[in-house]
């Protein structure tokens, strides 16, 4: 068993780490205060190849492994947690398009995502359909033989305020998952309006509600087969959930590193505070948990790269890593004391930010449902 990155993966990790510290980290707090997604960020990340990781080379991509995408998310998460959402979105959406689109569609959509000129988002959640995504109600009403008109609302859409294009799930048929199709929608359509959320954290990602009023799409915009949208889109979430886990662990690890350094530098009662078990033991515990969760995440991605089932491992990564990151960062804030409680320090913002991924992209309850069904068998699980 080999638990380390190979030579190329380690070189990539170091390169992304150095770049993110130089290019992304200086904007992390300012972008949060402005609550605006900077377009230059997408172009900077594209230049580094971070928006094209899962796109084949013939469409301007890196054709990178899932493990490489996880490494990128973890290192970016250390520098600017919210920049990592662009890695998640582009990796997930690229994977969906590559698996389900025609050659013409790939040529039309993937190069723009790879270059950073198109910021993509994915629209599943609705006001009345979150976890129960198969019950979504956004209507795609037939308009002739090869076209539909979209009417309705999507909500809680990551990068919704900034997105140029979107994978949209809409109901073209009857009830349930088989009545759902997927479309690529140009977000400049005049029938689309957006409303931004005023969020506790991750303010720079522009989470939004999106309203569709007579938005026309055609067969050329459909991703995969009619009625196959739910299955084709949801398949991509298995591995993207492990990438989410690593994004959270990157923020946790950075906070832990800062708390450890503070424990060396801060003196109380004539000694560095790290010499007191009440300070050092909680940090030792959190470091142990982070190491364990990191292995779960990378195992899921390794299994993806090796065409092995990874649903349970991805679900473990999704429910554990965001919750763990929240606990770790909270402990680090307490270790830093009044310095950590100040908005001048990044640790408080990281705490606000990672909480969002305890909610987004699937709740802990759903992840545990997937795990229990995998362990027990469908007939013996909830």
Secondary structure, DSSP 8 states (H G I E B T S, - for coil): ---S--HHHHHHHHHHHHHHHHHTGGGHHHHHHHT---HHHHHHHHHTTTTSTTS-GGGT-----HHHHHHHHHHHHHH-GGGHHHHHHHHHHHHHHHHH--HHHHHHHHHHHHHTSS-EEEE--BTTBSS-GGG---EEEE-SSSEEEEEEEEEEETTTTT-SEEEEEEE-SSSSGGGEEEEEEETT-TTEEEEE---SS-GGG--EEEEEEEEEEEGGGEESSTT-HHHHHHTTHHHHHHHHHHHHHHHHHHHHHHHHHHHHH-EETTEEGGGSHHHHHHHHHHHHHHHHHHHHHHHHHHHHHTT---HHHHHHHHHHHHHHHHHHHHHHHHHHTHHHHSTTSTHHHHHHHHHHHHHTTS-HHHHHHHHHHHHH-GGG--
